[in-house]
Amino acid sequence: MNLEKWMNWLSDIQKKMPFDTLRAALIVGTYILGEIGFFPFGSTFRLGLGSVFYVLCLYTFPRLATLVNGCLTGAVVVFIRVIADRFIYVRPLSWHNLILENAPALIYYLALTGGILVSKVRYWKTNTIKTSLYFMVFDLIANLLEFAFTANVHTTWHSIYVLVLGAGVKGLFFLAFIATTELFRQRILQEKEREKFQGQLLMGATLYAEGFFLKKIMKEIEEATEKSFQLYQEYLPESASLSQQNELLKLAEKIHEIKKDTQRVFSSLESLIEPNDYTRIDLGEALDLVVESQQRYAFAHHKEVQWLRSSGSNHYFVENFFPILVVVNNILANGIDAIARSGEIAVVWHVREETLYLHLGNTGKPISPDDRELIFLPGFTTKYSDSGTASTGIGLTHVLHVLAEVKGTVSISQTEGRQIWTWFHVQLPIV
């Protein structure tokens, strides 16, 4: 997320600038890194890292690969070096001689850009090793051309060996940077995929929990349908008018239509949260995803939470993991809400005889003995916002309904010591 914001910020700045900021960065960066190098032949000819930065920019932004940019880059490099030689190093040479000494750098960048254009830089990203070899060849050719036009140097086999070695070293720098960038990019993609998968799981868990209430509504609608039809058939006095009988029959029909509509909604919801869509998942990984989500929830509410995790099982794969996610997600969210500013939350679990034992504790506000029997009732809450608005009081109700459906249990206890811990002990069959 931070990387995306940074890239958007750079994009906004670029749009506001009266010049091409990428081109400016290309030229300035190439000159600065070009000063990092050495003079192998005791003349103005140098082997620097400027060309590595230059080609990396063209590799990343193919639109920069133009002869105009090559000419501008070379010209700026020559100009700054001449100015530096004249006023910083105070070399006793005329302007004419200083320009002649540094001008071959312009030939180098033009030749390098030409080679990149001939090889069609937009296709480079298909093979990084091939790309590095291209760069080494073009760098060697451009260096040979620059070397040929440099004054006071002579071409020998030794100088060619040095140029080949320099091209190889710069090619390795280029390859290493590309490999590092690609690794970084892959990690970002993996993190995004993980967040996406986590969001899908938690959304599925939420829909799964809401499905229990739909089942309850459908059952109540069925009872209302039967009751209204019974009234129509049996309890309506014979003295009632025909219009009254028709109204009662229409009422039964409307309730029946509501039931069918609810059934369609439930069927669609059930298809969205089918656990087989996710195949099997490691239980420890699923719990880690829930904890990571709750860490972000705590951070969003400006609470410092120290997480304590312990597992008595290494790996245990489950298929119908939505009930587990619903239970853990809602209990941990309630634990975070119970913490005022800072506190601790513990997630301890183990599997024995195909039963999952969860112990979820927090150091937030303790639950009074009178409230322990009420906290699972719909609408009951002890949480209020800053404006005095009450919470929905539905989270722990979800927990109770889910556990009842899968024949699980939950109990509450408190331990006292340095801090008061509130524990939710959950037993859940995972056959």
Buried (B, 14 or more C-beta within 10 A) or exposed (E): EEEEEEEEEEEEEBEEEEEEBBBBBBBBBBBBBBBEBEEBBEBBBBBBBBBBBBBBBBBEBBEBBBEEBBBBBBBBBBBBBBEBBBEEEEBEEEEEBBBBBBBBBBBBBBBBBBBBBEBEBEEBEEEBEEBBEBBBBBBBBBBBBBBEBBEEBEEEEEBBEBBBEBBBBBBEBBBEBBEEBEEEEEEEEEEEEEBEBBEEBBEBBBBBBBBBBBBEBBEEBBEBBEEBBEBBEEEBEEEEEEEEEEEBBEBBBEBBEBBEEBBEBBEEBBEEBEBEEBEEBBBBEBBBBBBBBBBEBBEEEEBEBEBEEEBEEEEBBBEEBBBBBBBBBBBBBBBBBBBEEEBBBBBBBBBEEEEBBBBBBBBBBBBEEEEBEBBBEEEBBBBEEEEEEEBEBBBBBBBBBBBEEBEBEBEBEBEEEEEEBBBBBBBBEBE
